Amino acid sequence: MRRFAPALLAVAILLPTLGGGRASAETGIALGQLQSGASYSIAADPTSPTAAIGLWLHVPASGYSFDSPGIADLAAHALADAPIVGGRSLREIVESVGGTIEIEPSPNLLGISIVVPKAEASSTVRAMAEAYFAGTIDAKSLDEARHETSVRAVEERFNIENELQTRLFAALFSNGPMHVPVYPNSASSLDAIHLQQVQRYAERAFRPGNASLSFAGAVEASLLKQVAAVGRSGYDAPIDSPLAQSVATQSVQGSSSAIAIGFAGPPISSRDDATALDFVASALLDKQLGRALPLPAGGVAVARFVTLQGTGVFTIFGVGNDPKKLEGVLLDDLARLRAPLSRPRFDRLLRAFRFHIASAIDVPQGLADNLGWYAASGDAAYAPGLPGGEYARSISRLTPDRVAAAVRRYLEHPTTILMTAIAEKNA
């Protein structure tokens, strides 16, 4: 699951992600696994001026007891800020050459994305391995991380998609990392997570056995030498989040008038069904689909399918003055997809779907993120970034009847969060 964008879009698709397998000199794609347990994905493009480096770990954002929201973000930032090579931190090494480092926690996966000039790829990969697989968090680096994580936590509280996702996932799942927020509601909760707690979490979470490495752009297989012998031993299997027993509509108060609609979908192992729901997420809000009503005035909505190793999640988020009316319009649109689309309309929507996929991976960082997400989600061979790979084969098997069957199978019984805005008090 990828971190949501900061604002709702009229049409969006959340693509799944990739990992390990074969090698092809023709395409520059290589997939495999290191002896340390880390899987890797390499998509080489020697003409690129930059190298994108991704580290993805299947770890719970709220801790292994699910009682410490924010701990994964704290640990990841602290390790990026802890001194490693020559007393400099990974962040200092990356930023000193004009590169960027982004840390993106989601409920059950953590992504670290780095982009540097091509000449710096080898030294950067070595520094990343030293920081995350062998680094030590100290009081100073944790203090710096608290600032970074506090800022992110505040940003997320004002992100309506994040607010809707948190409430929806808490209703869809009864326990586990998907049931718990990624960030706490207050900075004081972060302050209560002490140094030894973060150190213990990092020692368990940041191990090669829990990791998927992804490389794209100006990269090559020799980079693997920089990480092959670095790191702690052991691994953790991905932690399951059981579904809640009942399907319900909840009315809550929040920051905006909005709605979240969610459905339990197929796991990543059901490739054709997962691809069909990706297509539905792309097609649902298409202006020419034939909805009976326009969205209520000022309303915007986004549909996504999040491919996961366990139960996938299909979501529709909408913001508007009348959430109940918005719900009716969106569910009516979805109901239209229970019947097969006409072939001309299906073909047009399929072309748009292919473009969405291509646009998500047209730069090295997007491709590296895509490869890393799918590998961490448990199916390296099923990734849009692989030319002629399993995802492409699943797309080739899409038909109007298959799409309609997937809608009927998975998108019949929604869990709904109706949110009304908290009225502002007069001064």
N, C-alpha and C positions, 0 to 999 in steps of 0.2 A: 504494500500500500504506500502510495506516495503521499508526501505532505501536500495538503490542499493549497490552492492559490489564494492570495489574500483577498480576492473579491470574486463574487459569483459571475460566471460567464453565461451568455445565452446558450451556447452549445459547447460541451466539453466531453472528453473521454479520458479515463484514467487507464493507461496501458499497463499490463503486467510486465514482468521482468525476467532475465535469463541467467543461465549458468552452464557448466561443464560438458565436455564431449569429445568431438573429433577435431581435426585440423584440416585446413584447406589453404594451400599456397595461393590458389587463384583468387580467393576472396580476402585473404589476410585474416581469416577468423581461426582462432584456436581455443579449444575448451578442454579443461582437464582438472586434475586434482594433485596437489602437492603431498608429499609424504607426511607433512605436518597436519594434514586434514583439511586445509583450506582449498576450496575450489577456485578456479580462475577462468576468466573469459578475456580474450584478447581480440580486438578488432583493429588491425593495424592499417594506417593510412600514412605512408611516408611523406606525402605531400603536405600534410597538415603542419601548421606552425606551432601547434600546441599538443600537449599530452594531457589526457584526462585520466585520472586515477581514482578508482572507487574502492571503498572498503565497506562491505555490508555484513552486518551481524544479526543473527536471529536471537535477540535478547529482549526481555520485557522492559519497556520504558519506565515502569513503575516499581521495578525491583522484583526479586524472585518470590517475595511474599505478597506482591501487588499492593503494598502499603506505603510506598515512597514515590509518588509521582514526581518526575523531574530528575530522578537519580541517574538515568542513562545519559541525559543531556549534560548533567553536572560532570559525570565521569569523562565523557567524550571531550568536553571543553577543557577540563583540567589536564588530561593527557596531552592535548594539543598545546597547552601552555607550560607544561613541565619541561625543564631543561634536559636535553639529550646530547646531541652532537656538539662538542666544543662549548658546552654551556648554553647553547641556543635551543629554543623550543621549536617544535615542528611548525607552529604558526609563524614564528620569526623567519625560519628558513624559507617557507613558501612565499611569504609576503615580501621578503628581501629581493626576490627575483621577479616581482610583479605578478605573482600567482595569487590564486584565491583558494580558500578552504571553507566549505560549508558543511554544517552538521545538521542532519535532518532526522530526528527521532519520530517514529510512529509507534503505535501501541506494542507491536511485536517485532519490529525490525528497526535497526539503527543504521543510517547511511552517513558516511563521510566522503564528500566529493572534493577532489583537489584538481585544479587546472594550473599547469605551469608551462613555460616555454619548452620546446622539444629538447633543448640541450640540458635541461635540468631534470629530466624524467628519472634517470637512474638514481641520482643522489636523493631525490624527493621520495622515491619508493622506499629506499633504505631508511630514511628518516621516519617515514610513516610506520614502517614495521617496528622500528626501535621504540617509537612513541606508544603505539597501541598494543603491541604484543610483548614488549619488555619494559615499558615505562613505569615510573613510580609517581604517584600523586603525593605532593607535599602540601603543607598548609598554605603556602603562597599561591601555588597553582590552583588550589581549590577556591581561595578567595577571589581570584580572577574569574574562575568559572562561575561562581555565584552571581557575579555581575552580569555575565553574558546570559546565563539561564534566566535570571530575573527579568531582564529586558525581553527575552523571547516569551516568557510566561505572560507578561503584560500584553505583548503584541497578540498572542493567541486569544486572550480574553476578549479582545476587540475584533476578532476574526469571526464573522458570523458562521462561516462554513465549519470552522473548528468547534464552535459552540454547539451547532446542530449535530455534528458528527459525534461529539462526546456524549451528548444526551441520547442519541439514537443507538450507539453501540452499547451504552449501559443498559438499554432496554432489550436489545437483541441478544446479548450474551449475559449469562448468569454469573460468570466468574472468569478469572484469568486475565491476561494482559489486555484483551479487547474490551473488557468491562470497565477498566479503570482509566481515568484521564492521563494523558501524556505529561501534563504539567499540573502543579497544585494551584489552588485558588489564591494563594497569598505567598509573598516572599518569606514570611515568617516560617512557613512550612519548609522552604528550602534551607533556611538557617538551622532548622532542627535536624537536618541530615548531617551527621558529624563525619569527621575525616575518616575514622576507622571504618565506618559504614560504607563510604564511597570507595575506599581502598579494597575492601572485601568484595564489593560488587564488581569492581574493575578487574580484579584478579580472576574472577569466575567468568565474567562476560567477554573480556577482550583476549580471546585465545584463538589461534589459527583454526582449531576444530570447529569453532562457531562462525567462521568467516567465509565470505565469498569476495574475491578480488576481481575487479574489472578494469580493463585498460582499453582506451580508444584514442585514435589520432596517431601522433608520432610516437608509437610504442612498438616494442618487439619482445619476443619470448625471453631474451636475455635478462629482462627486468625481474623475472622470477627468481634469479640467483640472489637478488637483494633481500628476498623474504623467506627463502627456502629453509634456512636454519635458525630463524628467529622466532621466539615465542614460547609460551607456556604450553604444557601438554593438556590433553583432555578436551571434552566437548560436551555440549548440552543438546539434547533433542529439542526441536521447537515445542513450545508449551501450548497445549490446546486450550481453547476458550469454548466451553460448552454453551450451546444455545439455550436461551430461556425457554421455559415450557409453554408459556402462553403468548399469544399475539394480542396486542392491545393498542389502543389509542390513548395517548397521554396529553393532557393539557397543562402547559407550564408557562411561567413568565420568564422573559429573557430580555436581551438587549434590543430585539427588533420583532416586528410581526413577521413570522416566518413559519415554514413547515419542513419537516424531514420525513421522508418515506423510505423505509428500508425493507429488503427481502434477503433471506438466506439463500445463497446461490451455490453453484458447484465448486468443488475444490479444483486446484490447478491440474490434478490428474485427469479430470474430465475436460480434456483440451477443447473438443468441439463445442461442448456446451458453454465453456468459458468464453470462447471466441464469439459464439452467437450472442452472448450477453454484452460483450464489448461492442458488437455491432448495434445492438438495441440501444445502448447508452449513446452511441453516436447518432442514431436515427431518430430517437424519441422526440427530440425538440426541433426537428427539422421543420422549417416553415411551410413546406409543401406536403407535409404528411397528411393533412386533411382534418385537423382538429375542428370540432364543432364550434368552439369558442376561442377567441384570442385570450392570451393571459390577461388577468385583470390589470387595470391601468397601473403602470409603474412596476409591474411584476417581472422578475427575472428568475430563471431556474437553471439548474445544472444537473445532468444525469451522469453517473459513473458506475462502472463495475470494477471492484477491487479484487484482483486475483490473489488468492492466498493458498498456502499449503493445505490448510484445513478448509472450513466453510468460507467461500467467497461472499462478498456483500455487494448487492446492487442497491444504490442509493439515488434518491432524487431530492435535491434541496431547492427550496423556493423561498423568495422574499417578496412580500407584497402586503398591501393594506388589509386584505381579507384572506388569511391563510386557509380558511375553510373552503372558500370558493376556489382558491388556487389548487387545493387538494382535489376537488372535483374535476377540474379541467385536466390536471396532470394524470389522474387515474383513468379518465376517459380517453386520453391520448394513448395511454398504455394498453387499454382494452382493445383499441383498434389494431394493435400489433398481434393480437391473439389469432387473427385470421391472416393467411398469407398475403403479402404484398403483391401487387401486380408485378410482372417481370420488368417492365420499363422502369417503374419506380424503384424496385429493388436494385436494379443495375446502377441507377443514378446514385442511390444511397451507398452502395458498395464502393463506387469510385470515390465518394467523399470520405468514406471510412478508411480506404487505403491512403488517402492524402493525410488524414489525421495521424496515422501511424508514421508515415514518412516524415512529417513535420516534427514529430516528437524525437526523432533520432538523427536529425540532419546536421548536428554539430557533435563533436567528440564527447562533450559532457553529457548531452542527452542520451547518446548511445551507451556510454559507460554506465550511466544510471539505470538504463533499461536492462542491460546485461546483468548488472549486479542484483537488481531487484528480483528478477526471475530465478537466478541461481539461489539467492537466499530464501526464496519461496519454495524451493524444492524441485524445480524442473528446469535445469539449465538449457536443455535442448528446445524448450518451448519459449521462444523469445522473438519478438518482431524484428530485432536487430540481426537475426541470422538469415542471410539470403538463401531462399529455398529451404528454410528450416521447418520445424513442426508447426509454428504459428502460420507460416505461409500456406502449408498444406491444409490446415484447418480452415483458413479463409477460402481456399479453393473448393472446399466441400460445403460451404454455406449455400443454402437455397432458401427461397421464401418459405417453404414448408418446414425446414429445419429451424429457422428463426422463430416462426410461429409456435412450433412445438416447445422450444426452450422457454418462450414467454409463458405458455400455459403450464409448464412444469414447475417453474421457479417463481414467477411473478404474479401469483394469485392472492397471496395472503400477507398483506403489508403490516408492518409495525409503523405507527405514525406518531410523530411528535408535533402537536400544534402549539406554536409559541406566540404569545401575545406580548407586546412591548410593555415593560414596566413604565407606568406613567411618571413623568418627571414632576417632582415637587416644586411648587412655586416658591421662589425665594421670599 
